[in-house]
Amino acid sequence: MAKKTDKSEEKNSAKFEKRVNPYTLLESLRNLKSRFATGDVQSMKEVSGAYATGMPFALGISYETMINRYHDPRKLTLEDILNTADITSTEYETVVKVAVREAIKNHTKRDISKLLPKE
């Protein structure tokens, strides 16, 4: 069983990237952690805007994917949310709360009345 854990950890590990300044990334992650902790993060866009060069590498997604998902949190995957919490050392529930709150603001309620019997 230990091999599966090792492989999954390797799969979800960032690789070295020379375009990423480790000190700038660390400062951005500390800032986000602090802002999540105080409830100051109001939008998931703030995650992608914290350090646009390094954040996609930290999250393990492309820049375009990061912008697309974090600017419309309805498109975020659970993996995106979990990775955001991991890299910012934030409780998962805190990140979920921010993402869901913002997604609800952008959501149009699904109308299925045409599928149901007429009363």
C-alpha angles and dihedrals in degrees: 000000000000090000092062091053091048092050094047090049090051091048092055096045124110117236125222113277120187092207090064118086103214093207093051090047092049092050091048092050092048090049092050092047090053093046093048089049093053094043091246095129104094099166136033087228086076089066093055092043096051094085110348095191098049104030097073090052091048091049094044096236136104122268092248092050091048092052093045095050102035093048090053107031091191084078096053116115123220087249090057091052094046092047091049090054092045097051094045094042089235128145111266092232091057093056092043090052093054093045095047094044091054094041091054090055090056096040125104111209112251113246113210097162092117090060096052127079117271112249 
